[in-house]
Amino acid sequence: MAAETEDATVLDARDIGAGLGERATLVQFSSAFCQPCRATRRVLEEVSGMVGGVAHVEIDAEAHLDLVRRLNIMRTPTVLVLDARGTVVRRASGQPRKADVIAAIGAAVS
């Protein structure tokens, strides 16, 4: 999961509609007819289940256009990796590989 940009944006529970993970949060922007979004969901759910303190939150991009515009989300799926404070530490578009997600979490919790 290569970072497109590193970003000083901070998100909280109000922004993403769910609580932050104790160690990290995987925020996935999806759309209804996006086939790679389904595969991304499976990967992120699997990784968050393997790594303690990591939450996965999926956001419907079409239903949250203000947030999509604010974060400059250009396509789905887009995944943001947040550290425990909610700071965006990694951002990537497209379907991620499990190993890349695990590496991105490592960067978020170090």
N, C-alpha and C positions, 0 to 999 in steps of 0.2 A: 504494500500500500504506500506508494510513493507520495510524498506531500506535493500538492500543486503549489500551495503557498503556506507559509507559516504566518500566523495571524494573531494579533493581540486581542481578539474578540473574546468577551466573557459572556456566557449564557447561564441562566439560572432555571429553576424549575418552572417559573412562569413562562419563560420563553419556549421551553420544549414540552410543556404540558405533563411533566413527570419529574420525579425526584432524580437527582444526580446520583451516580454510583459512588460508593465509598472511596474507591481508588481511581476510577475512570468511567466515562460514559461514551458509548458509541451512538451517535445521532445519525440516523439514516433518513434522507429525504427521498421519497418514492412517489410514484404516480400509479394510477389504477391499472393501466394497460402496459406497464413496463415489465417485460419478461426478466431482464437482468436484476430488477428490484427483488423479485421473488427469490432468486438464487442468493442475492446479497443478504436478504433477511435470514435465510437458513445459515449462512456462514457466520453472521454476526450473533445470532442466537446461540449457535454452537460454541463460539469462542466465549461469549459472556457467561455461558453455563460452565465452561472449563476454568475460568479465571475468577477467583473470588473477588468480590467488591466491584465488579464491572457490570454496568447496566447497559441494556440496548433499548433505545427509544426510536420508533419509526414514526416519521411525520409525513402526512399526506401533503405534498408540495402544493397541490391545487387548492387545498383548503386553508393554507397558511401563506398566502401570497405576500403579505407584508414582511414576514420573516424571511421568505425566499429572496425577496428584493433586498432586504437589509443585509443579508449574508452573501448576496451575489451568487446564488445557486443558479447555474445555467443549464444543468441537465440532471436527469435521474438515472440511476441512483448516484447521489453524492453522500459521502460519509464524512462526518466531522468526528474527530477524537478529542474529547475533553478531558482535562486532568481533574483531580478531585475538587478544585475550586471552580471548575466550569470554563477554564481558559481553553480556547481552541489551540491544540498543539499539532494537529495534523488534519489535512483535508485532501480528499481524493474523489474523483468521479469515475464511474464505471464499476464493474463487478470486481471486488477485491479477492485476492487469494488468502486463505486462512493464515498462512505463515506471515504474510504482510500485515494482517490485522494484529496478530500477536506481537509482531515487532513494533507496531505503532503504539500498542498499549504499553509496551516496555518503555518507550520514550515518554509516555504520559505519566507513568508512575515513578520515573527516576528523578 
